Amino acid sequence: MSNVYVSDFVYALGSRKTHVTESEAAGRLLSSAEDLESAGFAWHHLCEPGESAYGLAEAVTAQLAESGRLTGIDAIVYATCLPLNGNIGDPGEFARTRDVKHLMDFPASRLQADFGLTDAVVLGLNQQACTAMPGSVRLAGALLAAEPSWRKVLCVTADRFPDGAIYEQAYNLISDGGAACLVGREPEGFRLVSAHQITNGALGQATDDETVGSYFSFTHRLFRESLDRAGLTVADVDWVVTQNTNDKAWQILARLLGVPLDRVWFPSMPDAGHIISADNIVNLAQLIASGQLRPGQRVVLMMAGFGLNWQSLILEAV
């Protein structure tokens, strides 16, 4: 992947910003607000009833269009965590007509048409849960390797919980949100050094406690195997950009992995909670904006999700 680059990190959140205490009072949580606040959470973002996951995808793609970066797109990889967000048709119309096309109104195709990306093919990616965004970047890199004439792939993720859902999973406060980035051949942003995934399907329906119990061992394994694949050591890593999960978990993991805690980066957590598949992009965008990143520095992006899946990317700043 030495000639593949990742750039243009953008994101959008549900329009209703709500404090964890408000969500506790509204019955959206399983844990107490006090417990979630002690884990580092404070606010999260919910879509209003009229806002859709596709609206989040439109919002992030529009940001790229407005910046003039949405040109020469050869493919769109549209990643969703929840299968229901992979269809923007009306299930009620299927019930009325018994016509399954209402279950196959694909958001990736709609995005291609709405933004005039007429030369782009579309691919939908799901069943990777919260790890779908790094999974889409890995897939984009593979597509560029397989298609020598292609220059650029748009990666988009967008998810919102259905109205009435519990906004907590595995003791994490959830936000509705979307994110996007570009994967291409021009040397800009970050060079994609390597990508790695672990799946343990036997834990596909793990309880919250089982998920937490497996988190440390599999995250440690993912990190070590990712470095081995890239021929790197811990000393070669400048930043670990992770998902927004219990801040005490990363106090433990940093010691296990041998990474200085001040190099583990997830500053969006108090304001945004766990943004389904978008955490890495949001936190990486904030690392870039902080001015602390230097050319040549290596960044490891890490995500865990149901399925159970763990995925990572190693990026090198250009």
C-alpha angles and dihedrals in degrees: 000000000000092000098046121096134190122209148143102060113195135163145181132201135205109279098237111080109199132181118235091243090057091051091049090054090048092053096246095127139069096198126053119267087240092058093048092047090052087055091056102265123128113148137022136184125236131188115241115241091264095049119094136198087246089058088059090051089050091050096054094042090050089056090058091045092051091052091052093244099114096090133115094019111172098179142010120214106197112193126194131178098200115054091218088065089060091072126054095183124110113261087198089064090054090052090050099043103022086224110139094206086086086065092052105056094130119208093209091060091046091051091050091053097041093054097039095243090153096159094053125099117211133228128184119214123195141138089071094091114196092356093065097105097057085041090057091051090051090050091048090053090051091049092053090050091051096044111051093185094056118098109178141021126196113218116198133175125184132167138160128179116243117260111279095024125141107254096213130083126177090347093308126123109234131217128192109237152133138218140186142192139172125245115196150133100264113102099245136119105002135348111234102235099177146327131214138185136189122191126188105186092180086073093049093122098030119160120243091260092048089049092052091045092056095041099084099045095045094043089052090049092047092052095048095045091047091055092045092052090052095043091241137130131215088262089063092059118092100175139015111205108194142173123276102266135138105319091218089060090064092046085062097039094049089060092045093050096041093238120139108248092230088063093057104094127200106128096153093068101093092048101037111019119207106338096203104240098352104072097100093051094047093048094043090051089052092049089054091047091050092068092227097110117097131195111268094026116132122227125194115206114200132186136171126197146163119289075062100270136160121188136177141184127199112209131183118208113239 
